[in-house]
Amino acid sequence: MNNGSGALFFAPLKKMPAQGVAVTLLLLAAVLALFNGSMSLPFQALLSGSSDGQSFAIEQAVLWHIRLPRVVLAILVGGSLAYAGAAIQGLFRNPLAEPGLIGVASGSALAVGLYIVFLDGVLSGYWALYGLNLFAFAGGCIASFLVLKVVRHWAAGSVTVLLLVGLAFNAITMSGNGLLTFISDDQQLRTMTFWTMGSLGRSEWGSVVASATLMIPALFWLRRYGVALNLMQLGERETEYSGFDVRRIQRNVIVASAVLVGAAVAAAGIIGFVGLIVPHLVRLVWGANHRTLLPLSFLLGGALLVFADTGARTLISPAELPVGVVTSLLGGPFFLWLLISQFRKNRL
Amino acid sequence: MIALKDVGVSVGGKDLLTSVWAELPRNALTAIIGPNGAGKSTLLNAMAGGISPTSGSVAFDGFRLANMRRFELAQRRAVLSQNLELPFPLKVEEVVALGRALKADTEVQQQRVIAAALERARASELAERVFSTLSGGERQRVHFARVLAQLWEPIERGEPATLLLDEPTSAMDMHHQHLLLEQLQKLARNGLTVCCVLHDLNLAALFADHVWALKNGRLHASGPTDEVFDDRLLSDIYEMPLVTINHPQRASQVVVAYAMTG
């Protein structure tokens, strides 16, 4: 099962305590992100608080109101995507499953498109703050349930069919978003492009709070399914024989994943491949037990997105790349490698 | 105890089981035998509750199986299916730990049960290995340890419980086949009701207390092993000439085939 070179490369890491490594990586990424950017921050001065007047106030504002919320949001979004990815791969017993591939992400994106074109600016107060998240969440839920229903009903749960149906749903929602771009005005069009490319550029404490209040309960809720997801590795029938309700597990894991992915899409648009890559890296190094896989995926998913976002901000500074472009650039080749190694394994 | 009343299962218009009436004998090892496609696995799954019969009903301890709660059932019966593969790399101890999924064990308790179950299944040396790197026979030993872990409390206390196994020895070498069946026999003596699909008639002859012989979805014969192991009956079920001879060392039979064109 261990893909030769990968196992060798990660061997030294296996001996270290997993949580320690993951937390260290996340902190490293966060520090790197806080003090890198189009404006250089003298971080010694900022920490000690001894600097002179006006520029200090600006530097402090950049740190506290621009960089820090962005880093926190990147951790939440990257962590949630990886967490949902790990859970969905476990649920469908398939290493190629990903929130993006089974319709959750594209369903969220279509709902976000609908919201932007028809509701943005119409709502106010809490509805304005949470409306987008709720829409994204509902879109993700509906899409993934439709996919699951179709597969359960007509293909007896075949995973290949699941991925193909997910693909079909992606095409449908994409054309839906395409239609929306036709009837949208300039401002709406720009906002929608922003969502489909994926970016953390609009981070502020408000969106951090809105995301966190949805994501954190979903993370804890999903965490309770670690044992059930381990059991699901034996298959649906064995899970029932072991005393668990498979349909309930499927439903709850999908709802929790849809909350996570929906909130992530609402906050930062579509960011591909984080949910696919990170759980695989964790499994490669620390094994597939979902009780450790889920929290480790969160930590490393957060670290990966913080790194990727720092790259997106600084590579062509002062301009910015959409972070979705960066993660897809990393994730595309990784997905190909995964496909090829799966293919090789199955041919043996 | 499991009782089948006029159980029929059909899938897509094809009858896999037809009108099976039977009661699984308590505290005994019952072997289900029969040719390919006779309905052995279907019968086992119907008894386990994984397939709901299209006609008739299955009762577990006097209650309709269909009305029982999964988690209550899982405390009192475990099922070992065929060819269980894992898509992701779990370690052997993690696979055995799946048998404890319902239990609120402390870490120490769980480790104790896992170690003891692995030992009973003769798989202790595999504990640290990754499941997907094991051979077929080793995997079967690990899954056996998993179902033992699931029923650990009733096994330790000698309380009634039911263990259903679908060809648990098909990939094992002869030595491990015998070790596993000896374990099953011992479990049956200590209060468990064990039912096991077996292809190897000589294993069934040596270890089973009772035999259910299936053919074309019907329960062709059932009863104590030496009654079912009759030359004409076996030849009829497998549609080939078979004779039984006495085992030179034990009070049981050995099934011998001879050439169909000779």
Boltz contact constraints between the chains, C-beta under 6 A:
constraints:
  - contact:
      token1: [A, 1]
      token2: [B, 89]
      max_distance: 6.0
  - contact:
      token1: [A, 1]
      token2: [B, 132]
      max_distance: 6.0
  - contact:
      token1: [A, 93]
      token2: [B, 87]
      max_distance: 6.0
  - contact:
      token1: [A, 227]
      token2: [B, 101]
      max_distance: 6.0
  - contact:
      token1: [A, 230]
      token2: [B, 98]
      max_distance: 6.0
  - contact:
      token1: [A, 231]
      token2: [B, 98]
      max_distance: 6.0
  - contact:
      token1: [A, 231]
      token2: [B, 101]
      max_distance: 6.0
  - contact:
      token1: [A, 233]
      token2: [B, 86]
      max_distance: 6.0
  - contact:
      token1: [A, 234]
      token2: [B, 84]
      max_distance: 6.0
  - contact:
      token1: [A, 237]
      token2: [B, 50]
      max_distance: 6.0
  - contact:
      token1: [A, 241]
      token2: [B, 79]
      max_distance: 6.0
  - contact:
      token1: [A, 242]
      token2: [B, 74]
      max_distance: 6.0
  - contact:
      token1: [A, 242]
      token2: [B, 101]
      max_distance: 6.0
  - contact:
      token1: [A, 243]
      token2: [B, 70]
      max_distance: 6.0
  - contact:
      token1: [A, 243]
      token2: [B, 71]
      max_distance: 6.0
  - contact:
      token1: [A, 243]
      token2: [B, 74]
      max_distance: 6.0
  - contact:
      token1: [A, 243]
      token2: [B, 102]
      max_distance: 6.0
  - contact:
      token1: [A, 288]
      token2: [B, 88]
      max_distance: 6.0
  - contact:
      token1: [A, 288]
      token2: [B, 89]
      max_distance: 6.0
  - contact:
      token1: [A, 288]
      token2: [B, 90]
      max_distance: 6.0
  - contact:
      token1: [A, 289]
      token2: [B, 94]
      max_distance: 6.0
